[in-house]
Amino acid sequence: MKIALVQQNNKVGDTAGNAARMKRAIAEAAAQGAVCAAFGGDALTGGPLLGLADSARFREQAAAARAEVEAFAAAKGVRLLLNDTVCEEGTAVCCAAERFRHGIAEENRKRIAAEAAEAGRPVVWVNAVGGQTGTIFYGGSCIAWPGGEVVELPLFGEAVRVVDTAVPEGVDAEWGDRWEQLHGALVLGVRDYFAKTGCREACVAMSGGIDSALVLAIAAEALGAERLKVIMLPSPYSTDHSVADSEEMVRRVGIPAGQVWRIPITGTFHAAMDALRPVFEASANGAACGLAEENMQARIRLMMTMALSNSHGALMLNTSNKSEAAVGYGTLYGDTSGAIAVIGDLYKGEVYALARQINRAAAGQGKPEPIPEPILTKAPSAELRPGQRDSDSLPDYPVLDAVLVRLIEGGRSAAEVVAEGYDAETVERICRLLLGGDFKRFQLPPVLRVSGCSFGSEWVWPIAATKVL
């Protein structure tokens, strides 16, 4: 039996457009002699419908589109396979909508091969591809035979592959390692967020740190440098090298000079401080006033970045990482804002590792490394007070990340983490920060999900709850 594995990037709710794309794929499959065409799950509706599923008008449109596609397939002599696990002429076929997370592509390949060996027949698994807000469908469709042969389709891209189930073959799609896959997922997530919302341009506030640098590198690859706006907003405590590093990265990425602004916030900050002096003088808590001063700078930066966003129609990309979001290390209505959180599901260590991978990939293609080395090697700092370092407020990131992974993805209790050898006081502190940060996480932008437990999706903790882990 010749079957077409159709890995397609469709849009939520666009039943007419999805049907048209499906018909083109069916015609291509029929031209290659396929008698069946298997699509990824939810191909007609495009993915998670949420409230759209309750619309009677949408359900009518979806039913009409399905009838149209089925009739077209029948006219081409092709059996249409959607959303179900079926058996076609001794071949098991599964149509899936599996979202990306670390290691899932390899896990599914092994599972499908094991199923084929156990059942003694070919197994076809077809997955959707494409970003839908924060959810990224990765493709990676496969067909496996009992003898261990496997044909793989690419990750993160559309494909139509016609395979004869009676002729076992092995084709490796070169999926790459963990960091290459993560890179591909985030680029696809950003590209599709803009393509499917109809927005063309993005803006990034560059601080000279690793987080904004990585977001800029991903956005430049996903959208092209000509579609990016960059704003640099040095404060009284910003170092000269942070500004210079940002300017060097902008040059390497190739963003046109007319789309880059350097606007110091020192004058605005001092004016706000002068206006608020009576408020601060009435406070008996000097530490709280110091925190307020730091947060003011972050919120002034947001105001100016959003002014750029509004005036140029460029969506602001959030640059916070998962380590910061987990422990509340970010300013509400400041650096926690944005249209989409590009690296919000990456721990700080993953941010550095992915940045290195992106530089290696560029160098391997003979291109300049987009992220300057000083950005990768400097100590992380918000630069909101003299000599500030992230380590002043947080455990060192390797320790912080290791504990957070165990608490969040691993679902372990604080006692279980301590039993693994981690310092009890440090674990207790991290737990306190994690559970105390929910009021901020409830107001974060959508996150590109790449882990097994993302904030706002799998991890949703009540704000007014007993704080126990």
Steps between C-alpha positions, in 0.01 A plus 500: 500500500629845412417751774578871517622640830388865490670723754326834468511840673138610526338789684251480785150581379594547133288214370485636144875560479580168667269316260669661201846398627378147566360468149833605351676233707245237397551585133878468548456165675268368228750602232756276673262203509386521864171330587489649852595842640554529875509848654606620841230537759260795481612576145168655402449708814871581538567418864369576849168680454439617859184716499468475123370146549181642652414701188213344306600693190854366519377143540287543187799636307720212618240241398464657156878515452536135597234394253676704230838338568353149521323547166820628339699203634238255378511653154878449501463139612670572834371392841520785752628419851444760774522508878458128561706187552391269220618187324545521124590179316700365792660835589423687824460875443489767770426869431645711782537856622801458729663817633875543526687444823855388568567148369145427382593438135746225588260350755224475241732349239605228746139437604379468140785261412419290807131489408583386146730225628245380756203509263693353207367763260586851381400790722443850363501802732426841346541816703393859450761773466495873575468751781161582648555787748719329763456141382745366243416190298827355379419258218747213506250257346619139460422165348662193658515138383531184715858450386611828657503720187369852559426790266506838674359829378674826597442693819340846492417502131225389264544183296307254284658156478346208311617163632423146384430301816598180318854627442688562828758778485693717739534876459659718769373859493797625708301644786805639678584508870304650788623856441445490124145379561438768762634760259270378223197494730542858619567638153185327374302625801598863440454481123153348524388731780552794267379326185178377659415820687563710191761714675811582303755668727645439846695714743759396757640701790872419506672512839840358409414179687464143380119479508423792269792395278359150454150632430640739239696219332191275483276781377750602230506144367123458522395836354804652333700797625300742286188424707658576837518819704753527782506746787783541752406675824808547718433605861731683741640158596547350154861427417665629185582146390132399517410773253800420281416128500141574396619724218745234382229235492262726309777553244569126469133414456470765231214712631480824298626809685163674458335223704725534807461759776719578800302702755650548849238490777710689757313829463158334512601296804631802690186699419284217634717474811463873564123477464481201737742633760221589749361147467837339564579734790176394669603134486677345795629210289821594321532159336153531351585842363814357343295227333250759381782699337624188320152410378440855380785463253355178360158662463643809333668267252170326437325833442757598239507159333122499476513850352721354227264204465189717470650762269653246258250215530773265620409238762723500806682171564536402864856401599449338843620144561345218703744526791400862552129430459521211746638711783331830419825669395342754270299821518126474455393748229867525410721227358227238550291664224477432128291334231671158513763358735756354262731337759254487791524118516882489502702492820798731519747220428298405191511863386881492501517158335260599222686826440822302457326264258372789289851643480641160400235458231578843356874433501441165331323680216782752465295781653590736788404369843200718589557512877826673605720303738489766779125451526555127554770543764394800710335445839119525473368832633185710477721811539240683711741605774879545525688169464183290499524129417224241475694294755435774758133399504501139382694177548752438223312404184637143470367423849178696450423328170576153634264547795227659286508215247447252782214700652322596176562238231589226748208564736720431803436633847749724677593209728574276201725765346691539827535122518684516166772702669394861451537747786179512704507875556555566130217266400265660752586844367439394138168340595394819675588707193332255263171493687507874568534596133163378375338844500759608243476184288123542465571822309781379275456498120449169318813284512647292218473158665799268469502315833273242656373748760452857380374787712141585416430158348612197702612710800208709623513558876228689689619840623303483824611150600696333776862532400619139524730295281 
